[in-house]
Amino acid sequence: MDFNLTPHHLELQNRIRDFCDQKLAPKAKERDQKEEFSWEAVPLLKEMGLFGIPFAKKYGGLGEDELGLCVILEELGRVDASIALTIESHNGLCSSQIYLHGSEEQRLRYIPRLASGQDLGAWALTEPGAGSDAASIQTRAEFDGTQWILNGSKTFTTQGSVAGIYVIFAKTSAEFTENGREGLTAFVVEKGTPGLNIGKIEKKMGLRSSDTAQLHLHNLKLSKDAVIGKAGRAFRDAMVVLDGGRVAISAISVGIARAALEEGIRWVKERETEYGISPENPGLTYAQRVLAQIASEVDAARLLTYRAAFLMDQKRPYSQEASMAKLISGDLAVRATSEILDLIGPEASSLECPVQRFFRDSKLYQIGEGSSQIQQLVISRHLLKNFQSPSPVKA
Ligand SMILES: Cc1cc2nc3c(=O)[nH]c(=O)nc-3n(C[C@H](O)[C@H](O)[C@H](O)COP(=O)(O)OP(=O)(O)OC[C@H]3O[C@@H](n4cnc5c(N)ncnc54)[C@H](O)[C@@H]3O)c2cc1C
């Protein structure tokens, strides 16, 4: 077992950290306060190849493994969690659905456009009445013998109003499944296709420079070629994509918690006597306890994230580990940002204090791509299914 990053991952981490500090950090506050999608950051992200992180070079990607993706996302999450969400959902949801489950023709057609950042990607599963329970979506796709016709609405679609390429899920009738139940089908849809209408753009408490919109599908007509994978079989495909997404989201949450920790250390270091930290006081102070606890938990959350990424890279099962990483990192980011706000005190309520932004952003990561309760559900199902005990421990 080796706890060190490889020289390649270390170089990548340093390069992205410098990029984030120099190019993204200076305007992160401004982007949050403007509450608009940050188009001005797109050319910077393109230049770094960040729209095609895990895709093979043949399709215009960087060819990074999952660990590399996590290393990048932690750094982005540390300075600007909105941009991190743009990069994560573009790479990990929309592009991955096409890359992992699409035909070679679809990969060749769409991945180079997505990987170069020419088109942004959106992935639309959630609906006003169906989030955690994806199988209950109401959007329908009917096949009329020559084409598919989609009707329904999507909500909370990241890049919903700014994407060029959409992956949209709809329910298809029983004839398109093997087991006789109505299945989900994933479709790839280009911006501007008649019937694909952009609805309300959400004003959010956090992640405010990430675009989130509703989509309305009204007789959206698509050819057979638009189906990703097999008609009626996209539920499993979507769950595979979401498992990977959870590892990526976990890395971003680690980045947010680390950002709060760094602000906390900076704040306390400049005021050690105020916080009772002095050579004359050998006891553990409140500030020291908070910093030590969060630092330890950031390391623990990162290790869980790296373990899930490592399993993905090894092509081994990782669903339970992905949920564990997301549960721990997501909850930690909310708690760490909250505790550092407490530590700083009233000045933390100022919009000048970056920790309030981290706090608002962290909460949305705890919800998106499966809330903490859903991660607990997934983990507990694995535990109960796989538990094998030769003999109970005697009392
Ligand atoms: C910033 C942001 C970006 C997003 N981007 C996208 C995107 O790009 N594409 C997309 O498709 N979706 C996206 N989502 C939607 C997101 O995936 C859903 O919000 C999430 O899955 C939860 O679904 P819901 O909001 O419908 O909540 P619900 O499913 O209605 O859940 C409400 C509450 O009930 C709990 N709950 C639900 N079911 C259970 C259960 N069985 N047991 C115990 N508790 C339960 C949940 O944990 C939650 O606390 C985004 C969300 C956010 C906040």
The ligand as a Tripos MOL2 file, in Angstrom:
@<TRIPOS>MOLECULE
LIG
   53    58     1     0     0
SMALL
NO_CHARGES

@<TRIPOS>ATOM
      1 C1        -26.8630   22.4290   -7.2560 C.3       1 LIG1
      2 C2        -27.5750   21.2260   -7.7800 C.ar      1 LIG1
      3 C3        -27.2720   20.7600   -9.0490 C.ar      1 LIG1
      4 C4        -27.9620   19.6750   -9.5860 C.ar      1 LIG1
      5 N1        -27.6710   19.2520  -10.8630 N.ar      1 LIG1
      6 C5        -28.3900   18.2480  -11.4190 C.ar      1 LIG1
      7 C6        -28.1530   17.8440  -12.7720 C.ar      1 LIG1
      8 O1        -27.2740   18.3820  -13.4750 O.2       1 LIG1
      9 N2        -28.9280   16.8800  -13.2930 N.ar      1 LIG1
     10 C7        -29.9240   16.2530  -12.5760 C.ar      1 LIG1
     11 O2        -30.5800   15.3660  -13.1120 O.2       1 LIG1
     12 N3        -30.1630   16.6080  -11.2790 N.ar      1 LIG1
     13 C8        -29.4230   17.5850  -10.6850 C.ar      1 LIG1
     14 N4        -29.6600   17.9690   -9.3730 N.ar      1 LIG1
     15 C9        -30.7370   17.3200   -8.6410 C.3       1 LIG1
     16 C10       -30.2520   16.4300   -7.5320 C.3       1 LIG1
     17 O3        -29.6160   15.2890   -8.0310 O.3       1 LIG1
     18 C11       -31.4620   16.1430   -6.6470 C.3       1 LIG1
     19 O4        -31.7820   17.3470   -5.9860 O.3       1 LIG1
     20 C12       -31.1870   15.0690   -5.6230 C.3       1 LIG1
     21 O5        -31.0520   13.8100   -6.2370 O.3       1 LIG1
     22 C13       -32.3100   14.9840   -4.5840 C.3       1 LIG1
     23 O6        -33.5540   14.8950   -5.2140 O.3       1 LIG1
     24 P1        -34.7540   15.8700   -4.8210 P.3       1 LIG1
     25 O7        -34.2240   17.2570   -4.7730 O.co2     1 LIG1
     26 O8        -35.9040   15.6050   -5.7260 O.co2     1 LIG1
     27 O9        -35.1310   15.4710   -3.3750 O.3       1 LIG1
     28 P2        -36.1200   14.3140   -2.9100 P.3       1 LIG1
     29 O10       -35.8020   13.0550   -3.6000 O.co2     1 LIG1
     30 O11       -37.5080   14.8150   -2.9920 O.co2     1 LIG1
     31 O12       -35.6880   14.1810   -1.3910 O.3       1 LIG1
     32 C14       -36.0810   15.1110   -0.4070 C.3       1 LIG1
     33 C15       -35.5060   14.6670    0.9260 C.3       1 LIG1
     34 O13       -35.9630   13.3580    1.2540 O.3       1 LIG1
     35 C16       -34.8660   12.4780    1.4580 C.3       1 LIG1
     36 N5        -35.1920   11.1600    0.9070 N.ar      1 LIG1
     37 C17       -35.6430   10.9000   -0.3490 C.ar      1 LIG1
     38 N6        -35.8110    9.5780   -0.5120 N.ar      1 LIG1
     39 C18       -35.4650    9.0040    0.6610 C.ar      1 LIG1
     40 C19       -35.4320    7.6480    1.1310 C.ar      1 LIG1
     41 N7        -35.7920    6.6400    0.3430 N.pl3     1 LIG1
     42 N8        -35.0180    7.4140    2.4020 N.ar      1 LIG1
     43 C20       -34.6590    8.4310    3.1990 C.ar      1 LIG1
     44 N9        -34.6770    9.7330    2.8260 N.ar      1 LIG1
     45 C21       -35.0710   10.0150    1.5740 C.ar      1 LIG1
     46 C22       -33.7040   13.1120    0.7350 C.3       1 LIG1
     47 O14       -32.4780   12.7590    1.3130 O.3       1 LIG1
     48 C23       -33.9780   14.5790    0.9290 C.3       1 LIG1
     49 O15       -33.4910   14.9980    2.1600 O.3       1 LIG1
     50 C24       -28.9650   19.0310   -8.8150 C.ar      1 LIG1
     51 C25       -29.2340   19.4800   -7.5160 C.ar      1 LIG1
     52 C26       -28.5510   20.5550   -6.9940 C.ar      1 LIG1
     53 C27       -28.8870   21.0150   -5.6120 C.3       1 LIG1
@<TRIPOS>BOND
     1     1     2 1
     2     2     3 ar
     3     2    52 ar
     4     3     4 ar
     5     4     5 ar
     6     4    50 ar
     7     5     6 ar
     8     6     7 ar
     9     6    13 1
    10     7     8 2
    11     7     9 ar
    12     9    10 ar
    13    10    11 2
    14    10    12 ar
    15    12    13 ar
    16    13    14 ar
    17    14    15 1
    18    14    50 ar
    19    15    16 1
    20    16    17 1
    21    16    18 1
    22    18    19 1
    23    18    20 1
    24    20    21 1
    25    20    22 1
    26    22    23 1
    27    23    24 1
    28    24    25 2
    29    24    26 1
    30    24    27 1
    31    27    28 1
    32    28    29 2
    33    28    30 1
    34    28    31 1
    35    31    32 1
    36    32    33 1
    37    33    34 1
    38    33    48 1
    39    34    35 1
    40    35    36 1
    41    35    46 1
    42    36    37 ar
    43    36    45 ar
    44    37    38 ar
    45    38    39 ar
    46    39    40 ar
    47    39    45 ar
    48    40    41 1
    49    40    42 ar
    50    42    43 ar
    51    43    44 ar
    52    44    45 ar
    53    46    47 1
    54    46    48 1
    55    48    49 1
    56    50    51 ar
    57    51    52 ar
    58    52    53 1
@<TRIPOS>SUBSTRUCTURE
     1 LIG1         1 GROUP 0 **** ****
